[in-house]
Amino acid sequence: MLGFYTNFPKTIHKTASFSTSTSNKRIQQLLIETAFKLNNTTFQSEEIATPSLRQCSIIFEFGIAEDNDFNYLDAQEKNTLLKTINRKPLQIMDFLCIIRYYKTEQQKKAALRFDYYMLRFTFNKNSMEMQVFHEKGPMHMSPEELIQFVTNRINTASSKKILKPAIT
């Protein structure tokens, strides 16, 4: 089933809840567009958060779940997913997020160990929950920073702030 990873871990490293007044369809469209735009975009570490690594380049790669696999979110996969959502919004969307780190020294780009995260977005009426599982890697970017970064990018893609931290 597109968007759902059957082996999503039971142990979650961070959960965040958000309230919204926008439809699930619109949030999902923005989420997909955001992940697609983030794919292979290079950022400097200080632009994203306060990572343990300073002065390095960071590149994101997002894949969308389909049963037991993740498909890289390229233009074709994005269009397939948007068509699916237009017919009927999904209840759950699972992503694999690989965060690649590079240090540049003396004109040479050296790859550092990557972080592998699984993200689960659960949609309800007027709310969204995001669960983060850190699968492997040095955790240069914390689950909290990843949640903040992704939700900020979704909010930036909208004409108004659509995801607000839920009051617990």
N, C-alpha and C positions, 0 to 999 in steps of 0.2 A: 504494500500500500504506500503510495507516494506521500512523503512527509512524515512517516512513522517508522522509527527504528525499533524492531522487535526486541533487541537485546539492550535497550537503554538501561544503564546501571541503576540499581536500587539505592546505592549510597550516593548521596548528593553533597557536594562541597559548599554550595551556596544557593539559596533560593531568594528571589525578590518578587514582590507582588506590586502590581501597578493598577491604578484605576484609570478609566478612560471613558469618554463620552462618544467616541468614534466607533463605527461598526467594526466587527472582527474582520470583515472582508477588507476594509481600508487599511487596518493595521497590518494584516498579512501582506497586502500589496506593497506597503512601505517597507516592511521587513525584508521581503524578497529583493526589492529594488536596492535597498541599503546593502545587503549582503553581496549582491551582484557588483555594485559599484566599489565595494571594499576589496573584492578579489583582485589580488596582484597590484594594489595601490601601495606605494611605498610611503611610509611615515617615519619621522624621526621619533625616537623613543620619548622624548620630552613632550611631544605633541599629544601623546595618548594618555599617559598617566605618569606615575612616579615609579617606573620600573627599577628593578635592582641593577639593570644595565644602563649605563649612561652613554650618550653619544653613539647610538647604534641605529641601524635602519630596521624597521619592522614591516613585514609584509604578511597580510592575511590571506588565507584561502578558506572559502566556505564550500561545503558540500551539503546537499539536502538528502535526507534519508529516503530510502525505498526498500522496505522489508529489512533485509540483513546487510544492506550495503549503503554507501553514500555516493551520490553522483555529484561531480564537480558542478558548481552553479555557473555554467556558461550561458550564452544567449539562448541557445535552444532549450536547455533545461529551465531557464527562467520563464520563457514563453509557455512551455508546457505547464509549469506550476501556476502561472497567472491564469491560464485558461481553466485549470481545475478549480481554482479559488473563485473565479467569476461564476462558475456553475454552482458551487457550493463551498463556502469557507470551511477550512479544516478545524477540527477540535484541538489537534496537537500538531506541532511542527518541530521536527528534530533536525539539528544541524551538527556537522562536524566542523570545527574551527581549528585550523592549524595556524599557529603564529610562528613565523620564521624570523629569526634574528640574525643580523649581519653586522659585523664590525669592519670598518674600513680603516686600514693602516697603510700608509705609504702607497697609495693608489691601488691597493689590493683589497678585494672584498672577501672576507673570511666568514664562512657560515658557522654559526654557533648552534647549540642544541635547540630544537624546536619544542614548542608546547602544543599539546594535543588536548583540545577540550570538546566535550559534547554539550550541546545546548538544547534544552527542551522548552518550547513555548506552549503553554496551555491557555486556551482562550475560553472565557465565559462571558456572560452578558455584563458589560461595563467593567470588565477586569481582564488582566493578563498576568500570568505567572511565568517567571523565567527560572529554570533550574540549570545549574552548571555543574558538570562533572569534569575534573581534571584527570585525564587518562594517563598521560606521561609527559615528562619534560621537566625542565628546571623551575618552572613557575615564575618566570621573570615578570609576568603580568598576572596579578592575582585574580581570582574569580570575581571579586567585587569590582575591580577596575574594568574587567571585561564587560560586566553587566552595565556599568556606568557608560562605557564607551559606546556599546551597541545601542542602548536606549537614547543616549544623546544624539547619535547619528540618525535614528528613526525620527526623533523630535525635530531635528534640523531639516529633515526631508519634507516635513509637513509645514503647512502655512501657520500652524499654531501648535503649541505643546500638547501632544495627545496622550503621552504616557506620564502619569504623575505617581510617585511612590505612594502606595496604599498605606493608610494609617492603621497600625495594628494595635 
